[in-house]
Amino acid sequence: MVAEILEAYGHIGRSRQYVGMMGAPAPIAPAAIAEYLDRYPSVICREEFDAAIFALDDEFRRRWDEQNQKEGEKVRSKK
C-alpha cells in the first residue's frame, strides 16, 4: 500500500503547477488525484488515498519552502 501511494504521488506530482516569481510549488489539486484514480484505480479508500497524497505534498512544499529560505539567506548574507 505504501509503495502504491508513493508511486501515485510521484505520478500526480508531475502535473503540479508552480506559482509566483519564485516558482513555488502549488498544492496538488484534488482534480489531479481524481484524474490519476480514473486512470489507475486503487483498492485504497478514497479518503485515505487523498489524505496520504496531501500529507506527502504538504511535506514536500514545507521542505521546498525551508530550502528556498536558506538559499535566500545565503544570498542576502553575501550582499
PyMOL commands that set and color helices and strands:
alter all, ss='L'
color gray80, all
select helices_A, chain A and resi 2-13+30-39+46-78
alter helices_A, ss='H'
color red, helices_A
select strands_A, chain A and resi 18-19+24-25
alter strands_A, ss='S'
color yellow, strands_A
deselect
rebuild
show_as cartoon
